[in-house]
Amino acid sequence: MSGIEDARSRIDASEELLKKMDYAGAIREAGACIELSVKALLDTLGIVYTTKQGRIPHDVSDKVPEAFEKLKPFLEDWQIESVKKELARAMVLLRMLTSIRNYVEYPIKQLELETKDVFDHYFSKEPWKEHGRFCEKSTCNHKKSYRHCEKEKENS
């Protein structure tokens, strides 16, 4: 199976897991989809992403700007900004999802929690809204966004 076909199967798996409310599994598969998609693009463009030690890292987001530069000559003027934004989104998502990869794959032993206990319905909503509700009940005492909460912390 090619990288892009494997990526497609991962997004299909992610959607199925989401329907079953397996949020940790859905996040894990979505991350794998983005990783495989970006690596397929890099492979197609002949961009090497292995480390000097020969390892293949999960997070290859630092190679995305190089991919854009290689793609740019083949793009029409009207496509450049759109492709740049899509690649930037892939880059950010890959970095973000790679950073939480261990949390969606393995239990948090220090707190004796399984991934399904951490990535529950909370992650099916907008977490910053949930954070705001938490803050209402605890220290911030506000009914605004997460950003407002952070500003309150800075000012105190």
Sine and cosine of phi, psi and omega as CSV:
sin_phi,cos_phi,sin_psi,cos_psi,sin_omega,cos_omega
0.00,0.00,0.72,-0.69,0.01,-1.00
-0.96,0.29,0.26,-0.96,0.00,-1.00
-0.84,0.54,-0.65,0.76,-0.04,-1.00
-0.96,0.29,-0.56,0.83,0.08,-1.00
-0.92,0.38,-0.64,0.77,0.06,-1.00
-0.90,0.44,-0.63,0.77,0.04,-1.00
-0.88,0.47,-0.67,0.74,0.01,-1.00
-0.89,0.46,-0.67,0.74,0.01,-1.00
-0.91,0.42,-0.54,0.84,0.02,-1.00
-0.94,0.35,-0.61,0.80,0.02,-1.00
-0.95,0.32,-0.58,0.82,0.09,-1.00
-0.89,0.46,-0.68,0.73,0.03,-1.00
-0.89,0.45,-0.64,0.77,0.01,-1.00
-0.88,0.47,-0.69,0.72,0.01,-1.00
-0.90,0.44,-0.65,0.76,0.04,-1.00
-0.91,0.41,-0.67,0.74,0.02,-1.00
-0.91,0.42,-0.60,0.80,0.04,-1.00
-0.89,0.45,-0.65,0.76,0.05,-1.00
-0.88,0.48,-0.53,0.85,0.00,-1.00
-1.00,0.05,0.08,1.00,-0.02,-1.00
0.89,0.46,0.49,0.87,0.12,-0.99
-1.00,-0.06,0.99,0.15,-0.12,-0.99
-0.93,0.37,-0.62,0.79,0.04,-1.00
-0.88,0.47,-0.71,0.71,0.02,-1.00
-0.90,0.44,-0.65,0.76,0.01,-1.00
-0.90,0.44,-0.68,0.74,0.02,-1.00
-0.92,0.40,-0.67,0.74,0.01,-1.00
-0.86,0.51,-0.75,0.66,-0.03,-1.00
-0.93,0.36,-0.59,0.81,0.05,-1.00
-0.90,0.44,-0.66,0.75,0.05,-1.00
-0.89,0.46,-0.66,0.75,0.03,-1.00
-0.90,0.43,-0.61,0.79,0.02,-1.00
-0.87,0.49,-0.74,0.68,-0.02,-1.00
-0.92,0.40,-0.69,0.73,0.03,-1.00
-0.85,0.53,-0.75,0.66,-0.02,-1.00
-0.92,0.40,-0.60,0.80,0.02,-1.00
-0.90,0.43,-0.73,0.68,-0.01,-1.00
-0.90,0.43,-0.67,0.74,0.01,-1.00
-0.91,0.42,-0.58,0.82,0.06,-1.00
-0.90,0.44,-0.66,0.75,0.05,-1.00
-0.89,0.45,-0.73,0.69,0.00,-1.00
-0.88,0.48,-0.67,0.74,0.04,-1.00
-0.87,0.49,-0.71,0.70,-0.01,-1.00
-0.87,0.50,-0.61,0.80,-0.03,-1.00
-1.00,0.04,-0.01,1.00,0.01,-1.00
0.95,0.32,0.48,0.88,0.00,-1.00
-1.00,-0.06,0.84,-0.55,-0.02,-1.00
-0.99,0.15,0.74,-0.67,0.00,-1.00
-0.80,-0.60,0.14,0.99,0.08,-1.00
-0.96,0.27,0.45,-0.89,0.02,-1.00
-0.98,0.20,0.14,-0.99,0.03,-1.00
-0.88,0.48,-0.46,0.89,0.01,-1.00
-0.99,0.10,0.00,1.00,0.04,-1.00
1.00,0.03,0.07,1.00,0.02,-1.00
-0.98,0.17,0.43,-0.90,0.07,-1.00
-0.96,-0.28,0.95,-0.31,-0.03,-1.00
-0.96,0.27,0.43,-0.90,0.09,-1.00
-0.96,0.29,-0.67,0.74,-0.03,-1.00
-1.00,-0.04,0.96,-0.28,0.04,-1.00
-0.91,-0.41,0.40,0.92,-0.07,-1.00
-0.88,0.48,-0.45,0.89,0.01,-1.00
-0.92,0.39,-0.23,0.97,0.00,-1.00
-1.00,-0.03,-0.16,0.99,-0.06,-1.00
-0.89,0.46,-0.68,0.73,0.04,-1.00
-0.86,0.51,-0.60,0.80,0.06,-1.00
-0.90,0.45,-0.63,0.77,0.04,-1.00
-0.89,0.46,-0.68,0.73,0.02,-1.00
-0.87,0.50,-0.70,0.71,-0.01,-1.00
-0.88,0.47,-0.58,0.81,0.02,-1.00
-0.96,0.28,-0.50,0.86,0.01,-1.00
-0.98,0.19,-0.54,0.84,-0.15,-0.99
-0.75,0.66,-0.70,0.71,0.00,-1.00
-0.89,0.46,-0.33,0.94,-0.03,-1.00
-1.00,-0.09,-0.03,1.00,-0.05,-1.00
-0.99,-0.13,0.57,-0.82,0.16,-0.99
-0.96,0.27,0.39,-0.92,-0.02,-1.00
-0.81,0.59,-0.64,0.77,-0.06,-1.00
-0.95,0.30,-0.25,0.97,-0.01,-1.00
-1.00,-0.02,-0.36,0.93,-0.17,-0.99
-0.84,0.54,-0.79,0.61,-0.04,-1.00
-0.90,0.43,-0.64,0.77,0.00,-1.00
-0.90,0.44,-0.72,0.70,0.01,-1.00
-0.91,0.41,-0.65,0.76,0.02,-1.00
-0.86,0.51,-0.70,0.71,0.01,-1.00
-0.91,0.41,-0.68,0.73,0.00,-1.00
-0.90,0.44,-0.65,0.76,0.04,-1.00
-0.92,0.38,-0.62,0.78,0.05,-1.00
-0.89,0.45,-0.66,0.75,0.04,-1.00
-0.89,0.46,-0.70,0.72,0.03,-1.00
-0.88,0.47,-0.65,0.76,0.00,-1.00
-0.88,0.47,-0.74,0.68,-0.01,-1.00
-0.92,0.40,-0.72,0.69,0.01,-1.00
-0.88,0.47,-0.66,0.75,0.02,-1.00
-0.88,0.47,-0.72,0.69,0.01,-1.00
-0.88,0.47,-0.71,0.70,-0.04,-1.00
-0.91,0.41,-0.76,0.65,-0.06,-1.00
-0.94,0.33,-0.52,0.85,0.08,-1.00
-0.91,0.40,-0.59,0.81,-0.04,-1.00
-0.92,0.39,-0.40,0.92,0.01,-1.00
-0.96,-0.29,0.12,0.99,-0.07,-1.00
-0.77,0.64,-0.75,0.66,-0.02,-1.00
-0.88,0.47,-0.54,0.84,-0.01,-1.00
-0.94,0.34,-0.49,0.87,0.02,-1.00
-1.00,-0.01,-0.19,0.98,0.00,-1.00
-0.98,-0.21,-0.52,0.86,-0.13,-0.99
-0.78,-0.63,0.48,-0.88,0.05,-1.00
-0.89,0.45,0.40,-0.92,0.11,-0.99
-1.00,-0.06,1.00,-0.04,-0.13,-0.99
-0.88,0.47,-0.62,0.79,-0.04,-1.00
-0.86,0.50,-0.50,0.87,-0.01,-1.00
-0.95,-0.30,0.03,1.00,0.01,-1.00
0.82,0.58,0.77,0.64,0.01,-1.00
-0.80,-0.60,0.67,-0.74,0.12,-0.99
-0.99,0.14,0.34,-0.94,0.00,-1.00
-0.86,0.50,-0.61,0.80,-0.02,-1.00
-0.91,0.42,-0.40,0.92,0.03,-1.00
-0.98,0.20,-0.48,0.88,-0.01,-1.00
-1.00,0.06,-0.76,0.66,-0.03,-1.00
-1.00,-0.08,0.97,0.24,-0.02,-1.00
-0.94,-0.33,-0.49,-0.87,-0.04,-1.00
-0.84,0.54,-0.41,0.91,0.04,-1.00
-0.80,0.60,-0.64,0.77,-0.04,-1.00
-1.00,0.10,-0.04,1.00,0.08,-1.00
-1.00,0.03,-0.17,0.99,0.01,-1.00
-0.94,-0.33,-0.18,-0.98,0.07,-1.00
-1.00,0.03,0.95,-0.30,-0.09,-1.00
-0.81,0.58,-0.53,0.85,-0.01,-1.00
-0.92,0.39,-0.50,0.87,0.08,-1.00
-0.93,0.36,-0.67,0.74,0.04,-1.00
-0.89,0.46,-0.63,0.78,0.03,-1.00
-0.88,0.47,-0.67,0.74,0.03,-1.00
-0.87,0.50,-0.65,0.76,0.04,-1.00
-0.91,0.42,-0.64,0.77,0.05,-1.00
-0.88,0.47,-0.70,0.72,-0.01,-1.00
-0.90,0.44,-0.59,0.81,0.04,-1.00
-0.84,0.54,-0.61,0.79,-0.06,-1.00
-1.00,0.10,-0.23,0.97,-0.08,-1.00
-0.89,-0.46,-0.94,-0.34,-0.22,-0.98
-1.00,-0.05,-0.54,0.84,-0.15,-0.99
-0.96,0.28,-0.62,0.79,-0.02,-1.00
0.82,0.57,0.80,0.60,0.07,-1.00
-0.67,-0.74,0.17,-0.99,0.00,-1.00
-0.81,-0.58,0.55,0.83,-0.03,-1.00
-0.91,-0.41,-0.28,-0.96,-0.11,-0.99
-0.98,0.22,0.18,-0.98,0.08,-1.00
-0.84,0.54,-0.66,0.75,0.00,-1.00
-0.85,0.53,-0.66,0.76,0.04,-1.00
-0.88,0.47,-0.66,0.75,0.02,-1.00
-0.87,0.50,-0.71,0.71,-0.01,-1.00
-0.90,0.44,-0.63,0.78,0.03,-1.00
-0.90,0.43,-0.64,0.77,0.04,-1.00
-0.88,0.48,-0.66,0.75,0.02,-1.00
-0.89,0.46,-0.67,0.74,0.00,-1.00
-0.90,0.44,-0.62,0.79,-0.07,-1.00
-0.98,0.18,-0.26,0.97,-0.04,-1.00
-1.00,-0.03,0.00,0.00,0.00,0.00
